[in-house]
Amino acid sequence: MGRWVVTLLFTATAVSAASNMIFKKIDVQMGAVGSDDDVRIKICDLSKCCTTKELSNTFGSEWKAKKLESWDGSDLGNCSSILFDDKLSSIEVTILKALSKKDALEVTSMVLSGQIGSDKKKVQMFECGSYKFSNKDTQKSNFCLKKNASPKTTTATTKRPVAKAPSATSNMMFKKIDVQMGAVGSDDDIRIRICDLSKCCTTKKLSHLIGSEWKAKKLETWDGSDLGNCSSILFNDKLSSIEVSILKALSKKDALEVTSMVLSAQVGSDKKKVQKFKCGSYRFSAKDEQKSNFCLNEKSSPKATTTKKPAVTTKRPVAKASSGLPNLLIKKINVQVGAVGTDDDVTMKICDLKRCCTTSKLSHTLSSEWVKNKLESWDGRKLGNCSDILFSSGASSIEVSVIKTNKKKKPLEITSIVLEASPTSDKKKTEKFTCGTYKFGASDTQKSNFCLNENAAKTGTQSRTTPAEYKVNNVVVQMGDDGTNDDVSLEICNAKSALKCCDTGKLSGLLSNDWSKNDKETWKNKDLGLCKTTTFDACKGFDVAVKKKSGKDSLKVSTITLEVTDKNDAKKSQKFVCSTYNVGASDTIKRNSCTLDSSSTLSCPKTSSRTTRRPSATTKRTVPPPRPSSGPVTGKPPLFSDSE
């Protein structure tokens, strides 16, 4: 079957509303023309969306002419768990139909039933009119009215309700993931990605050294070093839900079923204070690479569940605060490929302060793509959910990440990217965001840039110079009075960033006793694993984390000195010093910020007076002040803030 998507956009009247309505059932009355295409239903209010599973029957046909289809229970996907406002007077339902079968379609009517609160008898219905598709149509829309709603209350307001962010601190760290496998296992490599509004983390490849994993009916438990950077990135402890994606390689092209997943997170330093997030089922076909669910905090009551993806309290400062409402849709992406093309699969992720979207795999059916020196243009269905998610009009910049697989292990150079977006209120108006270059090595999988709104650049609201690109040449570690026999690695990041990071891997010498008390260890560039080739903007400063396995051995490090050299001029070098790491026996990571050494000088550019101020260029600069190792670790760098 092909694919349909039905999008429901709720419009709110100016009434006091509570997020305590869950959709329980969708009834579709088919017309005279049926279809063999797949169908999904996407439900959105003004601040959140949910998506059903593929709506199909196991032992019978569906979407047949004149047939009444009813969908409920697990078919509704995360729409059976995400809460909507119970005072909505109308919804907009858009059916998006793929053209794999090129069928026409007629739907006579549709009724959506939502349960308010815990009372199963308290049901609210929304009634939609007819939909008629030709065999070339991919989208049709209707406004669906709340049953018994008066005409006066069905008018959609122009303002989006803003959900108040819960009072929260970034002091929750994921410690364990329990996965209950279903009837179908897989031999493909699998990772798990966890995201809130402002950051994501990704586990390592989840596999056992001795024994099989991801077997049918098996309960899998992953913790410790298996969790990758998910064991070190801090999330907010008041989140009512998180987005959890399973990422599956296609080396074996196996199907996969996961019945349920539970993520356990520790709040603060109290190991007994644990929050659990429960996810529903995931079903992969042999060709699927990713499936996502919103997973609910088991302690969250309906009142605590936000009306959109849970907001974090520490917001990333922007160069210019947008005064516009979220009404900007991405319409087109233009990519100028440089002197090096690639055969690897490529997608893009676009983020502002509050939301992210991801394109589909950017490929052509009848021709090659990502060919050197070629100008590529992507629009329509290739934009994935980036053609549905609304961004804020007037934003001075957005973050655009290019994500590349490593199947063919090909490098890639992109000279420029231009994103074209239009406000929903004026489709003739275009805002363009211009990105700089992206250069991938054969083993690189992601590169990110901040892309400037051309309108903001013209009015002088934003200035941005080339970043001071430095690579780590040496790492000098001065041990304290407590050494360790545990394996130790370092994670080096730009300050307050989880995107610009690298891991050295285990640091050990063949003929030396490493990490001994009071020793001075020097690790050269060739010893630094993935950090050998990673470049950093020195003007953003550095954070360095000491990582080891939990055991019976503690560790003290007096200082870690990063000796970094300019990527384009090896004669230019700087030193950043990170001080005082006390790593307990059961600790797995300690992170500190670094300061520019007194012997170094680093000149960083000023921004214009309209932007968030950055420190002026001086002969000696400290970037940034140290923060406690238990402090918040944000998932994305500030947008041209004083650490940018």
Steps between C-alpha positions, in 0.01 A plus 500: 500500500603862455450753776239749605536745781207680655594822678270650760569858604298626789392862526429639843243758598566755768387282783675350796611153394654206678722240335308194610343357183639184336380371165353152527337427164489612138205398277539544123208454259643415160332624183464342157877478438739306722881479502782254560729773634609495865334742739625680810331775696695791643325707768628849583378785711676834494800375696533122467442208266450128525496229233313172476658182380438378146125437499463153355333172591697183560237258362298709262495787257462862601408831339251326270219679318181551706661343807486649852849484652556534877843541657580495871738360762858438393420606143490859623872496586606784727164672433363276775737652755551868409257739670312774313285792615139406571360841398603487135208599276638379167784305343657500159542155350737461207533170316842456341505211253807340344495418131646150512175348365372824342146425615218746522309519828171617645426544869140595576551595865728459799427513874767525771411408858701631794466406868517783754676413823456157656124477440451262207147629453616857447566501127550791260455452125628691198317458167676544164349533152596323179838458330543428127836411349592454136771244427757784498393677819717469809320734741145609588382695807182566699399678817330261741256647751444392855161335517236739641744795478322822404619686189628784715744274682648340190706795393868426518711750686822627353698461818669180602456418867836492676548220749675610815825317555511310825747610759789270427873458535738304278603240756356173370722240337388178332640189668319202348287398204283186520371370166235228476536333163198381305453204268762615248869547581779648290871455429534859377704750703275711724538828690250707698466880482336703780385859438329783681433841347856625509735203489544139395729221609579168332606169650783291366422199284304281741663159485647238734859376486393150597151402396232610259282808530172631358356149501127433476315504836818591689522773767808711423659732758757764406695720740845640576729564205244353257296820541767709325457873559150434641677416826655846518254748347268657758127530436234692690346314791148639441453363149163331454612321185802443278540389141680166464610371159636156416764523224557177307769436239407312185802271480286187553169657393307331779158596631465582871227520764535668838202458731597764756790702632569655842770763553623555858664830592666614821416848631796676660745305712238291681510153342162419653331792325408344168256606229373256240378574148283235334482456124255303288578256220732536202458297182760499224475350156819365344557835327424733793792682660328706770184500711411754769261525795421754767562334836308618805637563848312250715477758780345769279134571557286641218554847646875458487502392138574801287301596194805458285839335520616576855678832508834543668556789732850590393449659161772545245549874448446621145663784323168661429180392668234435240180690552312270263269214583587147386359535148799440272509190279813370328419478128827426325863410571768590245838328542812587302722191514873575495794319341426173682170314465379188682303180448400486868140571603446857616228666709474841666384613843373856550467644853405825669482555875187294556466239229679289242394331179670244278476455124450172324802337336601751234524290186361491146310211348635526146833680534805536720521743788773659711722507191803732517439860390127434453226734622237288678149625581267318737133573567163333545499157657881489517482755782340241732340657806691823424214582263252480791677644805465874556800715591504859623486761227767768530758285682850625429648151469424129509722196547531262206671162536596278208485132601685241290510123530828309486390216274730603216738698725528783249604858587280795402544872444214749495576855392174654615141426603208740459166425668188669366205541737163676479261622773166322493333844502676614179620224269644756256745621764826307522761493775838355406755353740855471367745243638875478450712201405481142627801269463470131587778249535422146389416400859304815596126460546380849594601862451305804621488870418300801611330651197420870483173656394587716197255765615672521839840520335388785273371706791819449697335313785752219484866475424698181501861446406682181417545294817847466649554138396751318717587133541637331810873436464585370849316425824714528814356337814644579843383228737410562863574280799261222394558292186291224342535172314162550330486586129474877456394711202434870445209675331598839355225748411452861414370666816138421581454293185401138449514535122866599458662216697743217445617202706865397525426139574707314763823686572774252585860429402640159417805518728400748768293509815241762406279706729730444800492742792704820462605404144506746212353338189529649149270366231591602147260560214551147365376357834175696504268274300214693339642824642799476265311667218224691681521878473359742759420870512745610768299816566221283639732355765528136603348245737687177576347194666697217663323167438559160656308187581325478833704277734698501824770744392479878548708760316631853550624726222654836590497656152436414138664733248381509141768618259314605185634631168336705228378273223636737235816618678688248715709782649195635678436302817298546818478323834179436694522370857231294673543454874413260782328174412405279796351186353343263752524122468140472380513811279512456124554861393612837636486809284666840550534819297843624396656846509750657264850467645671821607779436248255500207332782310186452294321773309133436439278718278236734633139485389298807409334696776161345423610148571551333829837635611815290492817592686709753311836398361770538761857390532398234744162337511340256738230283339272419670503492884509147647171334579452216745523153356150431622361808328279500193633379170298653221448303185553780249742792487374854560400689190766768483510552873807609691636145481446485128 
